[in-house]
Amino acid sequence: MSHNPVTPSDDLSDRPPWERSASESQHLAEQRPEERYAAAEQLCRRASAEEPGGASAARAAGRIAETLADTRSRDCATFAVDIVGRLLPLEAMDRVEADRLLRSVAAKLVKAQQLRDLEPVFGELPDGIRSPAVELRACLLGELALIGSGAGRRTLDAYAERLRELGHPLARLPGTRLDIEHRFTVRVRGLGPIKTPKQLQSRFPEVPSTDSGAVAGRRASDTPDDERAKAAARPFTAGGWACEPEARFFTLPSPLSTDDFGMSFIKELPLRCLAGEGRCRGSALACATTPDEVLNELFSASYSGGVNGQGQGGAYARLYAGDSLYALMGLPAAVPFLEAVRQAADHRWLRFMASTDWFHHDTSDAAFAVLDPTHTRVAVLAATDTDVDRDGHG
């Protein structure tokens, strides 16, 4: 592997990396990856020296790494990993930007490269989990799990086991994609975000309201739990949805009949998302849904990011979705994921919507209520996203 810069021989090579278009950078990555790597080395040295413009140099080097990661060849894969894992001083960027870069490079590598060209980067087992090199490889394993690749490869399995021993959060997840995750990253034409009660009603079976459900809702007690609420809302906060999600937990003095777990019950809970009539008048309704649909919505929230947010990459979107599902069910992190999936089938899952001012009804809205197997505990999670600057979300 040559780390020496190649002497430019045309006008395209003479231009600084940050002035090149994506197509120009892609062309150079395909034709002369060593030159791209050498340019990244120079930029990383500038960023490390804390010279004026160091953050811009770091970003330019990051863009080169992303382009190399997205260009299929063993050299390009090796160069991309070395740039973000070893050369690039990520402290020159803010934390959010650095995390995004590592996750983006991992996702592009898994999408573009052949597994045999990625396997060599796992040859050395880590001693800790704090370095960018280890974080990148943890993300790579997470992305490989999502496409059902890498399992059974001795080098990759050994690295994953070491991450589990060291306590890396991504290592808590199964090394293969589970059936409950079958909809992750799958787009179906015509099934976009749900924005109105009418759209919800057209896609899910409505649960009838009952008078006894309303009575039971008035008897529910608010049970605050800040850490649990934070975990439940994480897919939306990490994805940068425009408004703060609402995550709430309630207990009941006696078991709730499943027939009474509907919109009449939910409307009696002291939820911010249901306060007021709203400017968009219409019905409020709750529909029956399933754990896999809820999990997919949680995954998509952080995988795609909000309209003004940032996607978190497949590995962390999967982690945040799983943690949120655990929080909604009130499960400790020590419960194995497959056991959590089994227990999810014993819960009752609703998706609801109302024409209140809290929901924006213009980009994406999601609201879920979960009844535990004892029928005495309820979790509610609601989120709304918009590109319109509007008050009303306390």
C-alpha positions in Angstrom: 0.0 0.0 0.0 1.6 3.3 -1.1 0.9 6.3 1.1 2.9 8.6 -1.1 0.9 11.2 -2.9 0.7 10.7 -6.7 1.8 13.7 -8.7 -1.4 15.2 -10.3 -1.5 15.0 -14.0 -4.7 16.8 -15.0 -6.8 19.8 -14.0 -9.1 17.6 -11.9 -6.3 16.4 -9.7 -5.0 20.0 -9.3 -8.2 21.1 -7.6 -8.3 20.9 -3.8 -10.5 18.0 -2.4 -13.1 20.3 -0.9 -13.7 22.0 -4.3 -14.5 18.8 -6.1 -18.0 17.6 -6.8 -19.3 14.2 -5.6 -19.0 12.8 -9.2 -15.4 14.1 -9.5 -14.4 12.6 -6.2 -16.0 9.3 -7.1 -14.1 9.2 -10.4 -10.8 9.8 -8.7 -11.6 7.1 -6.1 -12.2 4.6 -8.8 -9.2 5.5 -10.9 -6.6 6.6 -8.4 -7.6 5.6 -4.8 -4.0 6.1 -3.6 -4.2 9.8 -4.6 -7.4 10.2 -2.7 -5.8 8.5 0.4 -2.7 10.8 0.1 -5.0 13.9 -0.1 -6.8 12.7 3.0 -3.5 12.2 4.8 -2.6 15.8 4.1 -5.9 17.0 5.3 -5.7 15.0 8.5 -2.3 16.5 9.3 -3.7 20.0 8.9 -6.6 19.1 11.2 -4.2 17.5 13.8 -2.0 20.6 13.8 -5.0 22.7 14.9 -4.3 25.2 12.2 -7.0 27.6 11.1 -9.5 25.7 9.1 -8.7 22.4 10.9 -12.4 21.5 11.2 -12.9 22.1 7.4 -9.9 20.0 6.7 -11.3 17.2 8.9 -14.7 17.4 7.1 -13.0 17.2 3.7 -11.0 14.2 4.8 -14.2 12.6 6.0 -15.9 13.1 2.7 -12.9 11.4 1.0 -13.3 8.5 3.3 -17.0 8.3 2.5 -16.3 8.3 -1.2 -13.6 5.6 -0.9 -16.0 3.5 1.3 -18.6 3.7 -1.4 -16.2 2.6 -4.2 -15.8 -1.2 -4.5 -12.3 -2.4 -4.2 -10.1 -3.8 -1.4 -7.8 -0.8 -1.5 -10.7 1.7 -1.2 -12.1 -0.2 1.7 -8.7 -0.4 3.5 -8.0 3.3 2.9 -11.5 4.4 4.1 -11.1 2.4 7.3 -7.6 3.8 7.9 -8.7 7.4 7.4 -11.5 7.4 9.9 -10.2 4.8 12.2 -6.6 6.0 12.6 -5.6 9.2 10.7 -8.5 11.5 11.2 -8.5 13.5 14.5 -12.2 13.3 15.2 -11.9 15.8 18.1 -11.5 18.4 15.3 -15.3 17.9 14.7 -18.1 18.1 17.2 -19.3 14.8 18.7 -22.5 14.6 16.6 -20.6 15.1 13.4 -17.9 12.6 14.3 -20.5 10.0 15.2 -22.3 10.6 11.9 -19.1 10.1 9.9 -18.1 6.8 11.5 -21.6 5.4 11.1 -21.9 6.7 7.5 -18.5 5.2 6.5 -19.5 1.8 8.1 -22.8 1.8 6.3 -21.3 2.6 2.9 -18.5 0.0 3.4 -21.1 -2.8 4.0 -23.3 -1.6 1.1 -20.5 -1.3 -1.4 -17.7 -3.7 -0.5 -17.4 -7.5 -0.6 -17.2 -9.2 2.7 -13.8 -10.8 1.9 -12.4 -7.3 1.5 -13.8 -6.2 4.9 -12.8 -9.3 6.9 -9.1 -8.4 7.2 -9.8 -5.2 9.2 -11.0 -7.4 12.1 -7.7 -9.2 12.4 -6.6 -7.5 15.6 -8.8 -7.8 18.7 -9.3 -4.6 20.7 -8.3 -3.9 24.3 -11.0 -1.2 24.8 -14.0 0.4 23.1 -13.1 4.1 23.2 -11.1 4.4 20.0 -12.6 5.4 16.6 -11.1 2.3 15.1 -13.0 0.0 17.4 -16.2 2.1 17.1 -16.0 1.9 13.3 -15.6 -1.9 13.5 -18.5 -2.2 15.9 -20.7 -0.3 13.4 -19.5 -2.5 10.6 -20.6 -5.6 12.5 -23.9 -4.0 13.2 -24.5 -3.2 9.6 -23.4 -6.7 8.5 -26.0 -8.2 10.9 -28.7 -6.1 9.3 -28.0 -7.7 5.9 -27.5 -11.2 7.3 -23.8 -11.3 6.5 -20.7 -12.1 8.5 -22.1 -14.7 10.9 -20.0 -17.8 11.1 -16.8 -16.1 10.0 -14.3 -16.9 12.7 -12.5 -13.5 12.6 -15.7 -11.5 12.8 -17.2 -13.7 15.5 -14.1 -13.4 17.6 -14.2 -9.6 17.3 -17.9 -9.5 18.2 -17.3 -11.7 21.2 -14.5 -9.3 22.4 -16.9 -6.4 22.0 -19.4 -8.2 24.2 -16.7 -8.8 26.8 -15.8 -5.2 26.8 -19.4 -4.0 27.1 -19.9 -2.2 23.8 -23.6 -1.3 23.5 -23.9 -2.5 20.0 -22.7 -6.0 21.1 -25.9 -6.5 23.1 -27.8 -7.0 19.8 -28.1 -10.4 18.1 -25.5 -11.0 15.5 -28.1 -11.8 12.9 -31.3 -10.1 11.8 -34.4 -11.5 13.6 -37.8 -12.1 12.0 -39.3 -9.2 14.1 -36.9 -7.0 12.2 -37.9 -8.1 8.8 -39.2 -4.7 7.7 -36.1 -2.7 8.5 -34.9 -0.6 5.6 -37.7 -2.0 3.4 -39.7 0.6 1.5 -43.2 -0.2 0.2 -44.6 2.1 -2.5 -47.7 3.9 -1.2 -47.0 3.2 2.5 -45.4 6.5 3.5 -45.6 8.2 6.9 -49.0 8.4 8.7 -50.1 12.0 9.1 -53.8 11.9 9.8 -56.4 9.8 11.7 -57.9 9.0 8.3 -54.7 7.5 7.1 -54.3 5.5 10.3 -57.8 4.1 10.0 -57.2 3.0 6.4 -54.1 0.9 7.3 -54.9 -0.6 10.7 -58.0 -2.1 12.3 -59.7 0.4 14.6 -60.3 -0.6 18.2 -63.8 0.3 19.4 -64.1 2.7 22.3 -66.0 1.8 25.5 -67.5 3.8 28.4 -65.8 1.5 30.8 -62.4 2.2 29.1 -62.9 5.9 29.8 -63.7 5.2 33.5 -60.5 3.1 33.8 -58.4 5.8 32.1 -59.5 8.3 34.8 -58.3 5.9 37.5 -54.8 5.5 36.0 -51.9 6.9 38.0 -48.9 8.7 36.4 -45.6 6.9 37.1 -42.7 9.1 36.1 -39.4 7.5 35.1 -37.0 9.8 33.5 -34.4 7.3 32.4 -37.0 4.9 30.9 -38.7 7.8 29.1 -35.4 8.9 27.7 -34.7 5.4 26.3 -38.2 5.1 24.9 -37.9 8.5 23.1 -34.3 7.9 21.9 -35.1 6.9 18.3 -36.8 10.2 17.7 -34.4 12.4 19.7 -31.4 10.8 18.0 -33.0 11.1 14.6 -33.5 14.8 15.2 -37.3 14.9 15.0 -38.4 18.5 15.3 -40.4 18.3 18.5 -39.7 16.7 21.9 -41.4 13.3 22.1 -43.8 12.4 24.9 -43.0 9.2 26.8 -45.2 8.5 29.8 -46.0 5.5 32.1 -49.1 4.7 34.0 -50.3 2.2 36.6 -53.9 0.9 37.2 -55.4 -0.1 40.5 -56.9 -3.3 38.9 -56.4 -5.2 35.6 -57.8 -3.5 32.5 -60.0 -5.6 30.2 -58.5 -5.8 26.8 -61.8 -4.6 25.4 -61.4 -1.4 27.3 -57.9 -0.7 26.0 -58.8 1.8 23.3 -59.1 5.5 22.5 -61.6 6.2 25.2 -59.1 4.9 27.8 -56.1 6.8 26.2 -58.1 10.1 26.0 -58.5 10.1 29.8 -54.8 10.0 30.4 -53.1 13.3 31.1 -51.1 13.4 27.9 -49.8 16.6 26.3 -50.2 15.1 22.8 -54.0 14.9 23.3 -54.5 18.3 25.0 -56.9 20.8 23.3 -59.1 20.5 20.3 -56.5 21.6 17.8 -56.8 23.7 14.7 -57.3 20.5 12.6 -60.6 19.1 13.8 -61.3 15.4 13.3 -61.7 12.2 15.1 -59.3 10.6 17.5 -58.9 6.9 17.2 -56.8 4.0 18.2 -55.9 1.0 16.1 -54.5 -2.5 16.9 -50.9 -3.0 15.7 -48.1 -5.4 16.3 -44.6 -5.3 17.9 -42.8 -5.6 14.6 -44.7 -2.6 13.2 -43.8 -0.6 16.3 -40.2 -1.7 16.2 -40.0 -0.8 12.5 -41.3 2.7 13.2 -38.8 3.2 16.0 -36.0 2.0 13.7 -37.1 4.2 10.8 -37.2 7.3 13.0 -33.5 7.2 13.7 -32.4 5.4 10.5 -33.9 8.0 8.2 -33.8 10.9 10.7 -36.2 13.8 11.0 -36.9 16.2 8.2 -34.3 18.5 9.6 -32.4 15.8 11.5 -29.7 13.2 10.6 -29.9 9.5 10.0 -28.0 7.4 12.6 -27.0 4.5 10.4 -28.4 1.0 10.6 -26.4 -0.3 13.6 -27.4 2.5 16.0 -30.9 2.8 14.6 -31.3 -0.9 15.5 -29.9 -0.3 19.0 -32.1 2.7 19.7 -35.2 0.9 18.4 -34.4 -2.1 20.6 -33.8 0.0 23.7 -37.1 1.9 23.1 -39.0 -1.4 22.8 -37.5 -2.5 26.1 -38.5 0.7 27.7 -42.0 0.5 26.5 -42.3 -3.0 27.9 -40.4 -2.1 31.1 -37.7 -4.7 30.6 -34.2 -4.5 32.0 -31.3 -4.4 29.6 -30.1 -7.8 30.8 -33.1 -9.6 29.2 -31.9 -11.3 26.0 -33.3 -9.9 22.8 -35.1 -13.1 21.8 -36.7 -13.3 25.2 -37.9 -9.7 24.8 -39.4 -10.7 21.4 -41.3 -13.5 23.1 -42.6 -11.2 25.8 -43.7 -8.6 23.2 -46.3 -11.1 22.0 -47.9 -11.1 25.4 -48.4 -7.3 25.4 -51.2 -5.4 23.7 -50.1 -2.8 21.2 -52.1 0.2 19.9 -51.3 3.0 17.5 -53.3 6.2 17.9 -53.8 9.6 16.4 -55.8 12.7 17.2 -56.4 16.0 15.5 -54.8 18.2 18.2 -52.3 21.0 17.8 -49.5 18.8 19.3 -49.5 16.6 16.2 -48.4 18.6 13.1 -50.0 16.3 10.5 -47.5 17.5 7.8 -44.4 15.3 7.8 -44.7 12.3 10.2 -46.5 11.4 13.4 -46.3 8.3 15.5 -48.1 7.5 18.7 -48.2 4.1 20.5 -49.8 2.7 23.7 -48.7 -0.6 25.2 -50.5 -2.7 27.8 -48.4 -5.1 29.8 -49.4 -8.8 30.4 -50.7 -8.0 33.9 -53.0 -5.4 32.4 -52.1 -3.0 35.1 -49.3 -1.0 33.4 -49.5 1.2 30.3 -46.7 2.9 28.4 -47.4 5.7 25.9 -44.9 7.1 23.3 -45.8 9.9 20.9 -43.7 11.9 18.4 -44.3 14.4 15.7 -42.0 15.9 13.1 -42.3 19.0 10.9 -40.4 21.5 8.8 -42.7 24.3 9.9 -41.6 26.5 12.9 -44.6 26.3 15.1 -45.0 26.7 18.9 -47.2 24.5 21.1 -45.0 21.6 22.2 -44.2 22.0 25.8 
